[in-house]
Amino acid sequence: MAHQESSEDEHSKLMEKRMRAIQIEMQKKSLIRRYMTTEAYERLMNVRVANYDVYSQLLDLIIAMAQSNRITSHISEAQLKQILAKMTQKRESSLEFRHK
């Protein structure tokens, strides 16, 4: 019986953790929705489906911009694309060849 109780405890803790994560995500979504056009929000949700890590970084960046009052009007889809391009831009590494 003790094993079953601890398993149920772990399960309930896991469920609580997932519920908290969902609530946090919902709060973030509602916050950024205020700062984005419908098209930009839809684009963001497409990014979410395609690459959750990039979506998460983008979400955090937009929230940080909003909290620091760097967003003066709604973010358009074009502006979101620019932000996304800057985020995903890979830095070019340079190789230097030395001849002996």
Residue, then its C-alpha position, 0 to 999 in steps of 0.5 A: m500500500a505504501h508504494q501505491e500512496s507514494s506513486e499517487d503522491e508523485h502523480s499529484k505533484l506532477m499534475e500540480k506542476r503541469m497545471r502551474a506551467i499551463q497557468i503561467e503560459m496562459q498568463k504570458k499569452s494574455l499579456i503579450r496579446r495586448y501588445m500584438t496585432t492579430e496577425a502577429y499573434e497568429r504568427l507567434m502561435n505558428v512558431r510555437v507549433a514549429n519550434y517551442d524553444v524559439y517560441s519560449q525565447l520570443l515570448d520572454l523577449i516580448i514580455a521583457m520589452a513590454q515590462s521595460n516600456r520599449i513597446t510603444s504600439h502593437i507589434s505587427e507581423a512584420q516587426l515580429k518577423q524582424i525580431l524572430a530573424k534577429m533571434t535566429q540569426k546564426r553568427e558566422s564563424s570565421l576560420e583562419f588558415r595559417h600556412k607553414 
